[in-house]
Amino acid sequence: MRTIILLFIIITTISCDENSLKAWTNFDQTNEIIKSSKNENQRLRYKIIQSISNDKNNYINEFENEISKFLKSRYDQIKDLIIEKSIPEIQNSISKKDFSYEELTLFYLSRIYLIEFDKDQFLNSIISINKNVLSEAKLRDQNSQSKKYSIYGIPILLKDNVGFDGLATTAGAFSLKNNITRDSYIVEKLKEKGAIILGKTNLSEWANYFCLGCPNGYSSMGGQTLNPYGRMKIDTGGSSSGSGVAIASNLASVSIGSETSGSILSPSSSNSLVGMKPTIGSVSRSGIVPISSTLDTAGPMTKFVIDNIILMNAILGYDGNDSFSYDSNPIDISFVKKSKIENYSLGYYSNYYKNDSLYKENIDLLKSFGAKMIEIKQSNIPLTNFRKLLDEDMRVDLVKYLKDYGNEDLLVNDIKTIINYNSLDSVIRSPYGQGIFRSIIEDTLSISDFKSLKNELSKNGNKFFDSALDKFNIDAVVSINNYHAAYAAVAHNPCLTVPMGFRNNNQPVGLTFITKSKSEQKLYEIGYSYEQISKKRKAPENSKN
């Protein structure tokens, strides 16, 4: 009997070892930090890389056995059906029963483990994982409503300033580490349509409006986000850094980012993704940690234009609690069968065409496929005191957010208390300082001066684009990355960036289409047509895992 018991213990131990996953342990990265200090790009000079506030073992806690078994039995079998596949392709595979929503979700959990727990590949793109994600995926399988262009059953990552009941909404800040709050409006919309919230992504802390000159993608909760196209060599873009890095690396199907000025466009273009910065008010901001109620918006970040449209349609909707909200028509996707770039007239900037070979290559490509391309010059219009608009809004809007959505146990309630809280342990809470936060409380505008500033910036932003759009009767202007994000922000104009290739150092670049407010339909038609003739997205090396 003792022999049988001993044998059972041995077999059980072996079985447990076989199903166990290797835990993450932070390691000494002094050499990497010293090496980064010599980088020509000052924003790639890191003080901290790994998070010292957040244990990434929590990502896979409770999923260890499922992930271990899946990696051995199914991961390689279905990998080619998921990696770099669009939502319609994935939904088609599920309809054919090639795999289930549960297996799709397990696939992404497994990739998060494979990438984020590898000391040579980790990206710090994730902050937290929804512990109910597998049970929710099983429910989607039981009540399947899959359609080709549906978000139903698709695992989605949220930038960690978007409220989701069950996970803290931290904006990357240590002071909000316990900010368990209710769903944001757009998460309610996603749930209604059957999407699966996989988890939260890292970001530039406080959406890149906290410290002066600090690296894109750093937060005290998530550590330093790294670009999969060149870890510690290529900027991730910000502030939706984790959303960009995770989707580029196929850690989820699609993600939600947010933008005040460039925070979707920048990380999307830096990670060879499609990013939409919508017209302010087309997508609700309720339940999203704010910078500016005047300029903030959420938006989709995806590998393909069609996925971007599907996610955009899922989050559209009027919200009575959002002062800018309006009832926006869904994007009509019937154009995908007939869209041609020759149907559009586009303005391209002469200075970029002359000085940027990649931009020139893509403008010439558009010309060769029949698009009417009109050379334009950039207007010399200033956006004086743009940052003051953000300062004034954030001072008020953050207080309102914390009052309406903040967890009652938080120790902070405004900018000043956050500064004081961080000062108690600046090594962990604010290693790059709090320069922007300090400037917010140092100089304020009167109500009338603030109103005048907003009006002036809005007028100048619209003038910047309208001078070309109206004069030449063009459908959109063609920019690069987030180069004109500030003008589009104050004009409330939508922007769509689509991958246009890579620099010599393997840095991804986006071709960005901008047009007048409430014209997302037109941008998607242009962007989709361009994507079909260019096909410039390339997955990072980690997608071979």
C-alpha positions, 0 to 999 in steps of 0.5 A: 500500500505504501508503495502504491501511495508513493507511486501516486505521489510521484506520478502526481508530482510529475504531472504537476511539474509538466503542467506548471508554467515558469513564474516571472521574477524581476532581474537586474537590468542595470546593464540595459539601463546603462546602455539606454543612457547613451541612446541618441533619442533621449526619450529612449533613455530609461531609468526603470524597465521592469515594473516594481509595482505590479506582479505580472504573475497575476496575469496567468494566476488561475490559468496556469493549467489551462495555458500549459495544456493548451500550449502542448495540445492546440497552440501550434495547431491553430496558430496559423489561423489566428496570427495576423488574421482579421476578425472576419477571417477569425469568425469564419474559422469559428463558424467552420468549427476550426476552433472555439471562442474559448480556444481563441481566448486561450490562444491569446492568454498563451501568447501573453505568457510566451511573450511577456514571461520571456526575459529576452522578448518581454514588452511590458504591454499588459497591466492586468487580465480579466479573471472571468475571461475563459468563463465568458468565452465559454458562454459565447460558445454556448450562445454563439451569434458569430457573424463575419463582421461582428465583434461577438466573442472577440477578445479585446484589450483596453488601454488602462484608462478605460473603466472596466468593472472588475479590474482597476483603472489606473491610468498607469499611476500608482495612486490609482492602483486600487481604482476599481470602478464601474464600466465606462460607457464604451465597455457597456457597448462592447459587452452588449455586442458580446465582445470579451474584455481580455484585460488592460494595457500599459500606457504612458502614465496619465496618458502622457500628461504627467512628466516632462521628457519622460519615455513614451510607454512608461508607467509606474504600474506597468513599467516601460513598454518596449517596441517589438520591432526594436526592443529598447531601440525604437520608440513605442509611441504614446500614450496608448503604447501598450495597446499598440505593442500588444496588438502588433504582437498578436496578444489580442485581436484588437484594442481600444486606445485613447487620444487627446493629441496623437495618442492613438496615431503615434503608437499605431503608426509606431507599431505598424497598425491602423488607428482611428482618432474619431471626431470628438463626440462620436465615441463616449468618454464617460468612465475614461480617465481624462486629460481634456473634455474638449479634446479627448476621445477613445478609438480603435487600434487594429492590424487591419482597416476592416477590424478597425471599422468593426470595433468602431461600430461596436463603440459608437453611440450617443451618451447623454452624460458626455457634453460633446456626444452626438448620435453617429451613423454606423460605418457602412461596410458595403464599400469593401466590395467596390472601393477604389482609390481612384474615386478620391482626391487627396492633398499631399504635402510638398515638403514631405514629398521632397524630403521623406522618401517613404512618403514619396513612395506611397504618394506615387503609389496612390498616383499610380492607382489612379487617385487624384493627388494634389500637391499642397503646402502647409499653412503657417498657423500657430497653436499658441498656448495649446498646452494651456488648454490641456492644463485648464481642462485636466485640473477640472476634469480629473476632479470630476472623474475621481468624484464620479468614477473614482473608488471611494478608498482612493487617497487622492482627489485632485492634481495637488493630492496626487503630487503630494502622494507621489512625493512620498516615494518618488522612486516608485511613484514618479521616477521621471518627476511630475513636471507637467502636473506641477505646471498645471497647478502653478498658472491658471487662466480666468474663465473668459481667457480660457473660453477665448483660448479654446475658440482661438485654437479651434478656429486655427485648427479648422483653418489649417485643414480647411484652407486645403480641403476647401480650396482644392475640393479634396476628400482628405489630406495625407500626413505622416504618423501624428505630425498634424495631430494637434491641429486635428485635435483642436479642429475635432477632425477625424484621422486614420493612420494606416501602415505605409512601411518601415524606415531603414532601422525597421521603425514602422511608419503610418500614412495618415488621412485627415478630413473634416468632422463627422467624416469617418465613413470617407476616411475608412473608404480611403484607408481601406482602398489604400491598404488593399493596394499597399499591404505594408503591414509586417508583423514583428519577429515575435509573431513567429513564436 
